[in-house]
Structures are given as C-alpha cells and as structure tokens.
C-alpha cells in the first residue's frame, strides 16, 4: 500500500507538471536595435562638421568646443605639405589649449571654406568614421578624417586628422 501511494504521488506530480509547460517563447538575450537611418545620421554628422568649421573660422571658441568630445582620448592632428609643418594634440585639455592659443594669436575671422555636403561615412553603433575633402581659400585642398561619437544623441568629434595639400596650380 505504501508503494502504491508513492506511485500515485509520483504520477500526480509528473502529470500535473505537464500542464505547467510554458508556451511563451523565450525573449532573446540580445536586443537588437533597428538599423540607423544612414541618410539621417550622415546629415546630422555633416551639420556637426560644418558648425564646428564655421565656429573655428569665426574664432568662436565657445561654439567650437561644443562640437568636441571632452575626453583624454581625443586627438587632433594637422599635416601641412604646403608649408612642411605639422601639429598633434592628444587629449581634450591639450586640444583646447592649442585652439585657445591659436585664436589669441589669430583673432581675425578667416573666410569660411566650402562647407561639406558629401562625405564618406562608416557607422559603428554610437561611433562613425568620416572622411572628405574640402577646399580652403587660404590653405587650398584639404583631406579630413574624423572620428565621431554620439553623445546624448548629438554627434561630436572625438578625433581629427587634417592633411593640407595646398593650392592646386
């Protein structure tokens, strides 16, 4: 009798548990966000680049610095083949100091180069690699490469490399 009672309990547990099977599909562990709209992101990056350029050439430090990531990891490099010069600044503090000193030494606004409207963009989540050419009336043709980061929904510059080729003759 004892064995029959144990068998009855075991059957009840097994058959009762069968009704508890979860019909719901398990949610995926990785939530994949929808792909960003490349055109929309590209337009937002172009706006940041043009606004930063405008602020720099107008010597508006306060506006200019709004378009940069303020981090020790940022970098800014210029290579100028036209006059054989170069500069490199690593970290926000050094970049900020360099630009402030440049504006103090050259306070007069410069003619704005042609603003960019065509750029190559590679998006990586909240980051982007950007390259483009720009014509500067004083320095000539430039190739720019920018590393961009999306901070609080806004694209900001986290790295800049400018190669100046000079005036094409």
The 8 nearest C-alpha neighbors of each residue, nearest first, counted from 0:
[[1, 3, 2, 4, 5, 6, 7, 8],
 [0, 2, 4, 3, 5, 6, 7, 8],
 [1, 3, 5, 0, 4, 6, 7, 8],
 [2, 4, 6, 0, 1, 5, 7, 8],
 [5, 3, 7, 1, 6, 2, 8, 0],
 [4, 6, 8, 2, 7, 3, 9, 1],
 [5, 7, 3, 9, 4, 8, 2, 10],
 [6, 8, 4, 10, 5, 9, 3, 11],
 [9, 7, 11, 5, 6, 10, 12, 4],
 [8, 10, 6, 12, 7, 11, 5, 13],
 [11, 9, 13, 7, 12, 8, 14, 6],
 [12, 10, 8, 14, 9, 13, 15, 7],
 [11, 13, 15, 9, 10, 14, 16, 8],
 [14, 12, 10, 16, 11, 15, 9, 17],
 [13, 15, 17, 11, 16, 12, 10, 18],
 [16, 14, 12, 17, 13, 11, 18, 19],
 [15, 17, 19, 13, 18, 14, 12, 20],
 [16, 18, 14, 15, 19, 20, 13, 12],
 [19, 17, 16, 20, 15, 14, 21, 13],
 [20, 18, 16, 17, 21, 15, 22, 14],
 [19, 21, 18, 17, 22, 16, 23, 15],
 [20, 22, 23, 19, 24, 18, 25, 17],
 [23, 21, 20, 24, 19, 25, 18, 17],
 [24, 22, 21, 25, 26, 20, 19, 27],
 [25, 23, 26, 22, 21, 27, 20, 28],
 [24, 26, 23, 27, 28, 22, 21, 29],
 [25, 27, 24, 28, 29, 30, 23, 31],
 [28, 26, 29, 25, 30, 24, 31, 23],
 [27, 29, 26, 30, 25, 31, 24, 32],
 [30, 28, 27, 31, 26, 32, 25, 33],
 [31, 29, 32, 28, 27, 26, 33, 34],
 [30, 32, 29, 33, 34, 27, 28, 124],
 [31, 33, 30, 34, 35, 29, 124, 36],
 [32, 34, 35, 31, 36, 30, 124, 37],
 [33, 35, 32, 36, 37, 31, 124, 122],
 [36, 34, 37, 33, 40, 39, 124, 32],
 [35, 37, 39, 38, 40, 34, 41, 33],
 [36, 38, 40, 39, 35, 41, 122, 34],
 [39, 37, 41, 40, 36, 42, 43, 35],
 [38, 40, 42, 36, 41, 37, 43, 35],
 [41, 39, 43, 37, 42, 38, 44, 36],
 [40, 42, 38, 44, 43, 39, 37, 45],
 [41, 43, 45, 39, 40, 44, 38, 46],
 [42, 44, 40, 46, 41, 45, 39, 47],
 [43, 45, 41, 47, 46, 42, 154, 40],
 [46, 44, 42, 48, 47, 43, 49, 41],
 [45, 47, 43, 49, 44, 48, 50, 42],
 [48, 46, 44, 50, 45, 49, 51, 43],
 [49, 47, 45, 51, 46, 50, 52, 44],
 [50, 48, 52, 46, 51, 47, 114, 53],
 [49, 51, 53, 47, 52, 48, 46, 54],
 [50, 52, 54, 63, 48, 49, 53, 66],
 [53, 51, 49, 55, 50, 54, 48, 56],
 [52, 54, 50, 56, 51, 55, 49, 57],
 [53, 55, 63, 59, 57, 51, 52, 56],
 [56, 54, 58, 52, 57, 53, 63, 59],
 [57, 55, 109, 58, 53, 108, 54, 111],
 [56, 58, 108, 54, 55, 59, 53, 109],
 [59, 57, 55, 56, 108, 60, 102, 54],
 [60, 58, 54, 57, 62, 61, 63, 55],
 [59, 61, 63, 62, 58, 64, 55, 54],
 [62, 60, 63, 59, 64, 65, 54, 58],
 [61, 63, 65, 60, 59, 64, 54, 66],
 [64, 62, 54, 60, 51, 65, 61, 55],
 [63, 65, 66, 67, 61, 62, 60, 95],
 [64, 66, 63, 62, 67, 61, 155, 68],
 [67, 65, 155, 64, 63, 51, 156, 47],
 [68, 66, 156, 155, 64, 65, 69, 157],
 [67, 69, 157, 155, 156, 70, 66, 73],
 [70, 68, 91, 67, 71, 73, 90, 92],
 [69, 71, 91, 72, 68, 73, 90, 157],
 [70, 72, 90, 91, 73, 69, 89, 92],
 [71, 73, 70, 90, 74, 89, 91, 157],
 [74, 72, 90, 157, 158, 71, 70, 91],
 [73, 75, 89, 158, 88, 90, 159, 76],
 [74, 76, 159, 88, 87, 158, 160, 89],
 [77, 75, 87, 160, 86, 159, 161, 88],
 [78, 76, 161, 86, 85, 160, 162, 79],
 [79, 77, 85, 162, 163, 84, 161, 80],
 [78, 80, 163, 84, 81, 83, 85, 162],
 [79, 81, 83, 164, 82, 163, 78, 84],
 [80, 82, 165, 79, 164, 83, 163, 166],
 [81, 83, 84, 80, 79, 165, 85, 163],
 [84, 82, 80, 79, 81, 85, 78, 163],
 [85, 83, 79, 82, 78, 80, 86, 81],
 [84, 86, 78, 77, 79, 83, 87, 76],
 [87, 85, 77, 76, 78, 88, 84, 75],
 [86, 88, 76, 75, 77, 89, 85, 74],
 [87, 89, 75, 94, 74, 93, 76, 90],
 [90, 88, 74, 93, 73, 75, 94, 87],
 [91, 89, 71, 73, 72, 93, 92, 74],
 [90, 92, 94, 69, 70, 71, 93, 95],
 [91, 93, 95, 94, 90, 96, 71, 69],
 [92, 94, 96, 95, 91, 90, 88, 89],
 [95, 93, 91, 97, 88, 96, 92, 98],
 [94, 96, 92, 98, 93, 97, 91, 99],
 [95, 97, 93, 99, 94, 98, 100, 92],
 [98, 96, 94, 100, 95, 99, 93, 101],
 [99, 97, 101, 95, 100, 96, 102, 94],
 [98, 100, 96, 102, 101, 97, 95, 103],
 [101, 99, 103, 97, 98, 102, 96, 104],
 [100, 102, 98, 104, 99, 103, 105, 97],
 [101, 103, 105, 106, 99, 104, 100, 58],
 [104, 102, 100, 101, 106, 105, 99, 98],
 [103, 105, 101, 102, 100, 106, 99, 107],
 [106, 104, 102, 103, 107, 101, 108, 58],
 [107, 105, 102, 103, 104, 108, 58, 101],
 [106, 108, 105, 109, 58, 57, 102, 56],
 [109, 107, 57, 56, 58, 106, 110, 105],
 [110, 108, 56, 111, 107, 57, 58, 137],
 [111, 109, 112, 108, 56, 136, 137, 135],
 [110, 112, 56, 109, 113, 53, 135, 114],
 [113, 111, 135, 134, 114, 136, 110, 133],
 [112, 114, 134, 133, 115, 111, 135, 136],
 [115, 113, 49, 112, 116, 133, 111, 52],
 [116, 114, 117, 113, 49, 133, 45, 118],
 [115, 117, 118, 114, 45, 42, 49, 46],
 [118, 116, 115, 119, 131, 45, 132, 41],
 [117, 119, 131, 130, 120, 116, 129, 115],
 [118, 120, 130, 129, 131, 121, 117, 128],
 [121, 119, 129, 128, 118, 122, 127, 130],
 [120, 122, 128, 127, 129, 123, 119, 126],
 [123, 121, 127, 126, 124, 120, 128, 125],
 [122, 124, 126, 127, 125, 121, 128, 148],
 [123, 125, 126, 122, 127, 35, 149, 34],
 [126, 124, 149, 148, 123, 127, 122, 150],
 [125, 127, 148, 123, 147, 124, 122, 149],
 [128, 126, 122, 147, 121, 123, 146, 129],
 [127, 129, 146, 121, 120, 145, 147, 122],
 [130, 128, 120, 145, 119, 144, 127, 146],
 [131, 129, 144, 119, 143, 118, 145, 120],
 [130, 132, 118, 143, 142, 119, 133, 144],
 [133, 131, 142, 141, 143, 134, 140, 130],
 [132, 134, 141, 140, 142, 135, 113, 115],
 [133, 135, 140, 139, 113, 112, 141, 136],
 [134, 136, 112, 139, 138, 137, 140, 133],
 [137, 135, 139, 138, 112, 134, 110, 111],
 [138, 136, 135, 139, 110, 166, 109, 165],
 [139, 137, 135, 165, 136, 166, 140, 163],
 [140, 138, 166, 165, 135, 134, 136, 137],
 [139, 141, 134, 164, 165, 133, 135, 163],
 [142, 140, 163, 133, 162, 132, 164, 134],
 [141, 143, 132, 162, 161, 131, 133, 163],
 [144, 142, 161, 131, 130, 160, 132, 141],
 [143, 145, 130, 160, 129, 159, 161, 131],
 [146, 144, 159, 129, 158, 128, 147, 130],
 [145, 147, 158, 128, 157, 127, 156, 129],
 [146, 148, 156, 127, 157, 126, 155, 145],
 [149, 147, 126, 155, 154, 125, 150, 157],
 [148, 150, 154, 125, 153, 152, 126, 155],
 [151, 149, 153, 152, 148, 154, 155, 125],
 [150, 152, 153, 149, 154, 148, 155, 125],
 [151, 153, 150, 149, 154, 125, 148, 155],
 [154, 152, 149, 150, 151, 155, 43, 148],
 [153, 155, 149, 148, 44, 150, 147, 47],
 [156, 154, 66, 67, 148, 147, 68, 149],
 [155, 157, 67, 147, 158, 68, 146, 66],
 [158, 156, 73, 146, 147, 68, 148, 67],
 [159, 157, 146, 74, 73, 145, 156, 75],
 [160, 158, 145, 75, 144, 76, 74, 146],
 [159, 161, 76, 144, 143, 75, 77, 145],
 [162, 160, 143, 77, 142, 76, 78, 163],
 [161, 163, 78, 142, 141, 79, 77, 164],
 [162, 164, 141, 79, 165, 80, 78, 140],
 [165, 163, 80, 140, 81, 141, 162, 79],
 [166, 164, 139, 81, 138, 140, 163, 167],
 [165, 167, 139, 168, 140, 138, 164, 81],
 [168, 166, 165, 139, 140, 164, 138, 81],
 [167, 166, 165, 139, 140, 164, 81, 138]]
